[in-house]
Amino acid sequence: QCGNIAWGNDYGLGVSQEQLTWITQEALLTIPDGYNLIVVIHEGITDITDPSWHEVYKNFASLLNSFANKEGQFSCINPGYVIVFSGHMHMDLQTYKSNVLHIGTASDYLDNEINGSLLFEPIHTDAYSTNEQVMDYVILDSEKDILKCIRIGGGYNRSFHLKKMTIEVNESITLEPDLEAI
């Protein structure tokens, strides 16, 4: 180990201290250099999802951020990409924070009407049909630094370019197209 950081959870929900310790000792500190870390969790751990749940998972999010940024006890680790998938919000969301890609994926139909008011544009409106359920098949192309989510059911395929890019004003680049034929 390279250092020592204390993690904890005061909420009784989310990830316990015992779980954080296990994740750190048995998983994160054993990942070989350059390996990608993909976390699949019901509720997202960043504020693109429900902020109250973000508070519950803040210690777990901090742990992953430290891992992704080689901080503290992870200063000797050389991780690949760190990606977190979640589905609780029933809509497609994504953000990139602290070197962690957070992807929210729809899981099934969400009735987004409350008191006759539309909360957001629905991904699909196929409630009670064969398109109600959605699934993403995920492909990580490490050679091209692309993560593809191939959608079955309502919604759309998505591609994420994982390599950081800096683009100057008036500069153009060609991005890898979404490969429908996969």
C-alpha positions in Angstrom: 0.0 0.0 0.0 1.1 3.5 -0.7 -0.8 5.4 1.9 -3.7 5.3 4.3 -7.1 7.0 4.0 -10.1 6.5 6.3 -13.5 6.0 4.5 -16.8 5.8 6.3 -20.6 6.0 5.9 -22.7 7.7 8.5 -26.1 7.1 6.8 -26.8 3.4 7.3 -27.4 3.2 3.5 -25.3 2.9 0.5 -21.9 1.3 1.0 -20.8 0.5 4.6 -17.3 0.9 6.0 -16.8 -2.8 5.9 -17.7 -2.9 2.2 -15.5 0.1 1.4 -12.6 -1.6 3.1 -13.2 -4.9 1.2 -13.5 -3.0 -2.1 -10.3 -1.2 -1.4 -8.2 -4.2 -0.2 -9.6 -7.0 -2.3 -10.5 -5.2 -5.5 -9.0 -1.8 -6.1 -5.5 -2.4 -4.7 -5.2 -5.7 -6.6 -6.1 -4.4 -10.1 -3.1 -4.7 -12.5 -1.8 -1.5 -14.0 -3.7 -0.3 -17.1 -6.8 -2.4 -16.3 -10.2 -0.7 -16.7 -12.6 -0.6 -13.7 -16.4 -0.9 -14.5 -18.8 -0.6 -11.6 -22.5 -1.5 -12.0 -24.7 -0.2 -9.3 -28.5 0.4 -9.1 -28.3 4.1 -8.0 -25.9 6.5 -9.5 -23.2 7.9 -7.3 -22.9 11.4 -8.8 -25.2 14.4 -8.8 -26.6 13.7 -12.3 -29.0 11.4 -10.5 -31.1 12.2 -7.4 -29.0 14.5 -5.2 -30.2 12.9 -2.0 -28.8 9.5 -3.2 -25.6 11.2 -4.2 -25.2 12.1 -0.5 -25.6 8.5 0.5 -22.9 7.3 -1.8 -20.5 10.2 -1.4 -17.9 8.0 0.4 -18.0 5.4 -2.3 -17.7 8.1 -5.0 -14.8 9.6 -3.2 -13.1 6.2 -3.1 -13.5 5.8 -6.9 -12.4 9.3 -7.5 -9.2 8.7 -5.5 -8.6 5.5 -7.4 -9.1 7.2 -10.8 -6.8 10.1 -9.9 -4.1 8.0 -8.2 -4.5 9.7 -4.8 -3.5 8.6 -1.3 -3.3 4.8 -1.0 -3.8 4.5 -4.8 -0.7 6.7 -5.7 1.1 3.5 -6.8 -1.8 2.3 -9.0 -2.0 3.1 -12.7 -5.7 2.5 -13.6 -7.2 2.4 -17.0 -10.7 3.9 -17.4 -13.1 4.1 -14.4 -16.7 3.8 -15.5 -19.8 3.7 -13.4 -23.1 2.4 -14.8 -26.4 3.0 -13.0 -30.1 2.9 -13.9 -32.3 4.2 -11.0 -33.4 7.3 -12.8 -35.0 5.4 -15.7 -33.4 7.7 -18.3 -30.2 8.0 -20.3 -27.7 10.3 -18.5 -24.0 10.8 -18.6 -21.3 13.0 -17.1 -17.5 12.8 -16.7 -16.3 13.9 -13.2 -12.9 13.5 -11.6 -11.7 11.1 -14.3 -14.7 8.9 -13.8 -17.3 8.4 -16.5 -20.8 8.1 -15.0 -23.4 6.5 -17.4 -27.1 6.3 -16.4 -29.2 4.0 -18.5 -32.9 3.7 -18.9 -34.1 0.4 -17.5 -37.8 0.5 -18.3 -40.7 2.9 -18.9 -41.0 5.8 -16.6 -44.2 7.7 -16.2 -42.8 11.2 -16.1 -46.1 12.9 -15.6 -46.9 14.3 -12.1 -50.2 16.1 -11.7 -50.6 16.4 -15.5 -47.2 18.1 -15.9 -44.4 16.6 -18.1 -41.1 16.5 -16.1 -38.8 15.8 -19.1 -38.9 14.5 -22.7 -39.5 10.7 -22.4 -37.0 8.3 -24.0 -39.9 6.2 -25.2 -43.6 6.1 -24.6 -44.2 2.4 -25.0 -45.6 1.6 -21.6 -47.1 -1.9 -21.4 -45.7 -2.9 -24.8 -42.8 -5.1 -25.8 -40.6 -2.0 -26.0 -41.2 -1.0 -22.4 -38.1 -2.8 -21.1 -34.7 -1.6 -22.4 -31.3 -3.2 -22.2 -27.8 -1.9 -23.1 -25.2 -4.3 -24.3 -21.9 -2.7 -23.6 -18.8 -3.1 -25.7 -15.4 -1.6 -24.6 -13.0 -1.2 -27.4 -9.7 -0.5 -25.6 -7.8 -0.1 -28.8 -10.0 2.7 -30.1 -10.8 4.1 -26.6 -14.5 3.8 -27.3 -17.3 2.5 -25.1 -20.5 1.5 -27.0 -23.9 0.9 -25.5 -26.1 -1.1 -28.0 -29.7 -0.6 -27.1 -32.4 -3.3 -27.2 -35.9 -1.8 -26.7 -36.8 1.9 -26.5 -34.1 4.5 -26.8 -30.9 4.8 -28.9 -27.4 3.4 -29.2 -24.8 5.5 -27.6 -21.0 5.8 -28.0 -18.6 7.4 -25.6 -15.1 8.4 -26.6 -13.0 7.7 -23.5 -9.8 9.4 -24.4 -9.6 13.0 -23.3 -9.4 15.4 -26.3 -8.5 19.1 -26.5 -10.0 20.8 -29.5 -9.0 24.4 -30.3 -11.5 27.0 -31.6 -11.9 26.6 -35.4 -10.3 23.1 -35.3 -12.1 20.1 -36.6 -11.7 16.5 -35.8 -13.3 13.3 -37.0 -14.7 11.1 -34.3 -15.3 7.4 -34.6 -18.8 6.9 -35.9 -21.4 4.9 -34.0 -21.0 1.4 -35.4 -24.6 0.0 -35.9 -23.3 -3.3 -37.3 -21.7 -4.5 -34.1 
